[in-house]
Amino acid sequence: MTTRPVAAVTPDALRLRDALARSSPLAALQARLRESNDRFESIRGTLPSALAAHVQPGPLDAEGWSLLAANPAVAAKLRQLQPRLQARLAECGWPALALRIKVESK
C-alpha cells in the first residue's frame, strides 16, 4: 500500500488575489499589466494576423508602453505600423503615451 504525502497547509497563507489587493505596489503592478493587455487587445485587429502571432504586450509606465517583437524583422514591421497603432489607441480613448518597440530577448 502506497501512502500519498499530505500537503502542508499554512494557516496564514494568502491567496495571490488577496495579496495583490492588500499591497498597494502589487495592486499598481496588476493594474499596469491589465492596462497593457487591454491596450494590446485594442490594436490586435490592426496588426496583420501573421504579424500578431509574434507580438506580445510589454511593460507600461508613465513614459510609455512597449510592444515586444519576437525578432528584429517583426520589430521593423511594427515600427512601420507605429503611426497606425497610435491612431488606433487614440480612437479607443487611450491616453497618448510613447509607443516603444522592443525585440523580446529569449
C-alpha positions in Angstrom: 0.0 0.0 0.0 1.4 3.4 -1.0 0.6 6.5 1.0 0.3 9.9 -0.5 2.2 12.8 1.0 -0.1 15.2 2.7 0.3 18.8 1.5 1.2 21.2 4.3 -1.3 23.9 4.8 0.0 27.3 6.1 -2.7 28.8 8.2 -1.8 32.4 7.5 -1.2 31.9 3.7 -3.0 34.4 1.5 -4.4 33.7 -1.9 -2.5 35.6 -4.6 -5.6 37.7 -5.4 -5.9 38.7 -1.8 -2.2 39.6 -1.5 -2.4 41.7 -4.7 -5.4 43.6 -3.3 -3.8 44.2 0.1 -0.5 45.6 -1.3 -0.5 49.0 -3.0 2.6 48.3 -5.1 1.3 44.9 -6.2 -2.1 46.3 -7.0 -0.5 49.1 -9.1 1.6 46.5 -10.9 -1.5 44.4 -11.6 -3.3 47.5 -12.9 -0.4 48.3 -15.3 -0.4 44.7 -16.5 -4.1 44.8 -17.1 -3.9 48.1 -19.0 -1.0 46.8 -21.1 -3.1 43.8 -22.1 -6.2 45.9 -22.7 -4.2 48.3 -25.0 -2.9 45.3 -26.9 -6.4 44.0 -27.4 -7.3 47.4 -28.8 -4.6 47.2 -31.5 -4.7 43.5 -32.2 -7.1 43.8 -35.1 -4.9 46.5 -36.7 -2.0 44.0 -36.9 -1.8 41.6 -39.8 -2.6 38.2 -38.5 0.7 36.7 -39.5 2.4 39.5 -37.5 0.1 39.5 -34.5 1.2 36.0 -33.5 4.8 37.3 -33.0 3.9 40.3 -30.8 3.2 40.5 -27.1 2.2 43.4 -24.9 5.1 44.7 -22.8 5.7 47.0 -19.9 3.6 50.1 -19.3 4.9 53.0 -17.3 4.4 56.8 -17.0 6.7 57.4 -20.1 5.2 54.9 -22.5 4.1 51.4 -23.4 6.2 48.7 -25.1 5.3 46.1 -27.6 7.6 43.1 -27.6 8.5 41.7 -31.0 9.7 38.1 -31.4 12.6 39.1 -33.7 14.1 42.2 -35.5 12.1 41.7 -38.6 8.8 41.9 -36.6 10.1 44.9 -34.8 10.9 46.6 -38.1 7.3 46.0 -39.4 5.9 47.3 -36.1 7.9 50.5 -36.5 6.3 50.9 -39.9 2.9 50.4 -38.4 3.5 52.6 -35.4 1.5 55.7 -36.6 -1.5 53.4 -37.4 -1.2 51.7 -34.0 -1.0 55.0 -32.1 -4.0 56.3 -34.1 -6.0 53.2 -33.2 -5.1 53.6 -29.5 -6.4 57.3 -29.7 -9.6 56.1 -31.4 -10.1 53.7 -28.5 -9.7 56.5 -26.0 -6.3 55.6 -24.5 -4.2 58.4 -23.2 -1.3 59.3 -25.5 1.9 57.6 -24.5 5.1 56.9 -26.3 4.9 53.5 -28.1 8.2 51.6 -27.7 9.0 48.7 -29.9 11.5 46.2 -28.4 12.8 42.9 -29.5 12.0 40.2 -26.9 15.1 38.6 -25.5 14.9 34.9 -25.0 
